[in-house]
Amino acid sequence: MDWGVTYNAGDTSITWSAPSDQSAAAPGSSATFGFTSAEPPVPGDYQSIGFDPALFKFYTNSGATSVPGISSVPEPSSVVLAFISMGLAGRFVAMTHLRSSGCG
């Protein structure tokens, strides 16, 4: 397809547009659009809008897909630090309990 792409850094949308009726996707057909991003894929919503100039009518579709974004999964070093912190806190609680019960 010989479509144009409109995107500016920081935008929240990308626009693909056909330069002429001959390169447009016919009503009822489908097309695949894609791009590359430095950000990893995360779940997100999409909305597509089509226009039929013969009927002067807009069509919309929405759903969920993978979009570029920041993942909320913690880095491995953060997980290790959390486990060490919980272990030290557990040891402190156990030592305090033993001392208060006269066993330490």
C-alpha positions, 0 to 999 in steps of 0.5 A: 500500500502506498499510504502516508503516515502522520506522527509527531514525537509525543503524539498519542496517535498515528494516522495512516491515510490513502493518497487516492481512492485507487490505493484506499482499502475497499469497504469490507476489506482489511489491511495491516499497519505497523511500526517499530518503537524503542518502547516494549509492547504493553496491553492497550486500547486502539480505535480505528476510523474509516471513511467511505467517501461514496456514502460520506460515512465514517466507520469506527472500530475499537478494541485491545492490542499491544501498544508501545509503553512502559512495562510495570514489571519490576526490574530483577534487582528491585525484586531481589532488594525486596526479598532481602528487605523482607528477610531482614525485617523478618529476622528483626521481628524474630529476634525482638520476639525471642528477646521479649520472651526471654529466650535470647 
